[in-house]
Amino acid sequence: MKSFYYTYLRHIRKNSHAAFYARSFARYSVPKCIMRRCLPSLLRRYDKLPSEEQEYIRQRVDYYCKLSSPAELPANAPTLGDFTFKGCETFDHEYVNSAYFFDAYEYTRYFPDSQRWAFVSGDVNTILPQPSITKSRPVTPDDGNRNNVLLNLDKARHFMWASADPYKWEEKECRILFRGDTRGKPHREKFINMWKDHPMCDLLNTGAMTIYDHLSTRYIMALEGYDVATNLKWVMSSNSIAVMPRPKFETWYMEGRLIPNYHYIEIAPDYHDLIERIEYYEAHPDEAKAIIAHAHEWTEQFRHPKREDLISLLVLKKYFDLLRFR
């Protein structure tokens, strides 16, 4: 009964893809000419905000779109008018996953069909050769990833929360938990093989475990896959602690701005110090609880839909305004 209550009534579960597609197709049925007329009034919301909120939004827009001067695309780059559910293609003429399409279309529909752009869907873990809208990018300290302009894509899969966690940290088991696919991810396989026999660890090469069932554990591994760790968002919203090496990739969640041992427990890239790090926080519970509080604070900023919509529109506007075509 407790599991049913928290899973279905408090929404500690994966997002419903049926609901996502129902909303998406309803949005797709609205003529784009109506949405384009709404854009000026939506953007004016920014001018009405307090200066502190404006600065916060500006910083996030500039983080997602690091372009600061005109950027070039070929004159024959695809247009937004070409970006339709049937037969939509990326800059490289590859077909787009429908979840990526609908998440991008939610905001591109506000802009003219004649606008040319580049769009790359999927798990992008390289720096792109031309300025493109994408879900993810490598973390680089010198803004060398500026060609990867981030939008919140595939968010039904990535943006889930577990803030209604039924357990306090001290009520959870002192255990290190990992469930995840290792196919094509040798770093995950290495981690499991290194620590699978340790009594503090519960590690399996499978995703067959509910979010609710994870939450009885204090420490949950958030290991990157092809790009970011999908579970990081909901782990950081719970009363468990994310454990991981420093992120190599980032998305709309701004993983590159997370502070080690402040928002999550950092372990070495080769995982050798896992038990040592966990034993430290078991001996210093106040520091562990502080990490949980900071993680909640970080997560909270993404849970304001109107502000997230405004930031998304401003990212696209900045990107489109800086494009030039050769």
N, C-alpha and C positions, 0 to 999 in steps of 0.2 A: 504493500500500500504506500509506504514512504517513497519507494522508487517510482511508482506511478505518479504520485503527487509532484515530485520534483522534476521528473522527466517531461510530463505532459502538461501540467498546470503551471509550473514555474519555468518551463521552456529550457531545461538543461538537456539539450539534445541538438543534433544537427539540424540546420535549417531545412524547411520543406522545399524541395525542388518543384513540387507541384504548385505550391503557392507562388514561388518565384516566377514560374513560367506563366501562370495565370495573370499576375500583375504585369509581366513584361508584354504579353500579347495585347492586353488591354491598353497599355501605353503605346504600343506600336500602331494601334488602330486610330489614334488621334492624329489628324492631319498636321504635318509639320508647320504649315503656315500659321496655325494657331499658336504653336509653341514659340515660333520666331517673334511673334508680336509680344510675347510675354517677357522676352529676354531683357529689354531695357529696364523694366520695372524690377525684375529680379536682381539685376546688378546694382540698382540704386539702393538696395538694402544695405550694401556695404557703407554707403555714405551716411546712413542714419545710425550707424553703430558707434558706441563710445570709442575713443581713440585707442584704448588698450586692446579692445577686441579687434579693431582694424589692424593693429600691429601684429597681433597673434595670427590673424588670417593671412596677412601679407607674408609673414615668415613662412607659413606652411605652403602658400602658393609658390614662393620662390624656392622652397626646398624641393617640391615636386617638379617644377619646371625651372631648371637651373640655367636655361638659356638667358643670356644678358645682352645679346646683340643679334642682328639679323642672321638667320640660319637658312641654308639653301636646300631645296628639293628640286628634282627634275620637273620640267614644265608639264610633263605628262603624268605626274603623280595622280593617284586616284582622287576622285572628288567625294564629298559626303553624299552627293546624289547617287553615287555608285554603291554606297554602303547600305544594302538592303538585306533583309533576312534570307531571301533566296539568292544564292550565288554570291554573297558578299565575299570580297577578297581582301587580303592584306597588300601592303606595298610590294611584297615579293610574290603576289598572285597565289598565295596559299589560302585555302578556305578557312573561315573563322569558326571556332567553336561557338555554339549558340549562346552559352552563358557569357562569354566575352563580348559577343555581338550586342546582346541586350543591355549589358552594363555600360558599354560605350555609347550605345544609341540613346540611352536615357538622357544624355547630355549633348551629344552631337546634334540631336534633332532641333536644338535651339539656334543652330547656325546655318548659314546659306548652303544650299545644295552645291553651289559652284565652288565652295571652299575646298582646296586641295590639301592633302595631308598624307602622312604615313602612319600605319597602324600595324603593330605586330602583336599577335595574340599568343597565348601559351606561357609556359614557364621560361622566361627569358633570363638567362644567367650569363650573358655576355654583353659587352657594350656595343650598341648598334652603330652602323656606319653612317646613318642619316638620322636627323631628329625625328623621333617617332613616339607615338602614344603607346604605352605598354603597361603591363601589370607590375613588372619587377626589373631590377637591375643590380649589378654588383655594387657593393659599398666601396667607394673610393674616397680617400682623404682629401684629394685635390680637385674635386668636382669634375674629374675625368669621365664621369658617367652622365654628363649633361644631355647627351643625345637621347637617353632613355627618359622620356617625360612620363611621370607616373599618373595613372588614373586608377580609381578603385574598381578593379575588374575581377570577375569570378568571386564576388564578395559573398554570395550565398554559401560558398564552400569555405571561405577563409574567415569571414567576420561572424563568429559565433561567440556567445558569452556564457559564463557560468557564474554570474554574480549572485545568484540565489543559492550558493553553496550551502548545503545543510550542516556542514561540519566546520568548526573552528580549527585553526591550525593545530592546537594542542590536543584536539580530539582525534586527529588523523594518525594513521600508522606511520612509524618511521621506516619508510620503504621508498626505493627508487624505482619508478615505473616507466616502462617504455613499451608502446605498441606501435608498430609501423612497418610498412613495406620496405624490403631491402632490395628489391629487383632494380638493377641499374644504379644502385646506391651503395657502393662498396664501403663508404665511410660508416654507414649504419651497420652493415654486416660486421665490420671490424669492431665497432662498439659492443655489439651483442656478444661476439665471441670473446672479447676481453673480459666482460664482467658478468656473463650469464650464470656462472656458478657461485657468485658471491652471495652470502645469505641475506644481504640488505637489498638485493636487486631482484626485480621481477620484469624480465625482458623477453619479448617475443616478436618474431617476424610476422606480425599480423595486425590488421586494423580492427579486428572483431572484438571490440570492447566499447561499451557506451561511455559517453562523457560522464554520466552520473557515477558509473562504477569506478572511474578514475579518481573520484574526489575523496575517497577514503584514505588516499595516499598523500603524504606531505610533499614529496619531491617527484616531479613529472618531467621527464626528458623532453626537450623541444629541439630535436635534431633536424637540421635542414635536409630537404630531399633534393629535387632537381633545382629548386631555388629556396624559398623560405620555408620555415617549419609551419605547417598548416595549423597546428594546435596551439601555437604560441598565444594567440589572442584570448582564447577562452581560458587557457591556463592562467594567464596574468590577471584575468577578471575573477578568478576563484580564490579560495583561501589556501591553495597549494602554491608551491614555488616552481617556476620554470628553471630548469638546469640545462645549460648548453655552453658550447664554446662561443666566442664572440661572433656575431652574425657576419656572413660573407655577402649576403644579399638582403635587399630591402624592397618593401612595397609601400602602399598607402599608409601602413602602420608605422612607417619611419623606423624600422628596426635599426638602422644605422645610427640613430640618436639615442638608443637605449644605453643606460649606464651600467656597466658590469658591477655586480654585487650591490647594486642600488635598486634596479628593476628586476634582476634575475641573478641566479648564482652562476658565476662564470667558472668553467673548467677549461683545462688546456685543450688545444686542438687535437692532441693525440689521446685525450681522455685519461691519461695516467693518474691524475690527481682526483678522480671522482670521489672516492670514499673519503679521502682526506678533507675535501671541501665540505662534504655533507656532515662529517663528524664535527667540523668546526661549528656549523650552524646548530647542530644538536646541542653543543655545549654553550651556545650563545643564542638562546631562543628570542631574546629581545631584538637582536639584529635580524633574525629570520622574519619576525613579525613586521619589522620596519620595511623589509623588501616587499612583503605583501601589500602594505599600505601604499608604497610608492608605485607598485605595479597597478593597483586599482586607480590611482590618480592618473597614471598614463592612459589607461584604457578608457577612462571616463570622457576624455576629450573627443573620442570618436563616436559618441553616443548622442549627438545632437543633429538629427537629420537635416533640418533646414540649414544649419551652418555647413554641414558636409556637402550639401547640394551647392551652396554658394561657392565654396572653395573649389569644387569640381568645375563649375562654370568659369570661374576666374582662371583656373589652370588652362583650360582650353582656349579661353580668350587670349591669354598671354602667348600661348603657343602659336595660335593662328596669326596674331598681330606681328610676330617676329619672323614668320616664314617669308622667304623670297624664292622665286622660281627661275631657273636658268634654262 
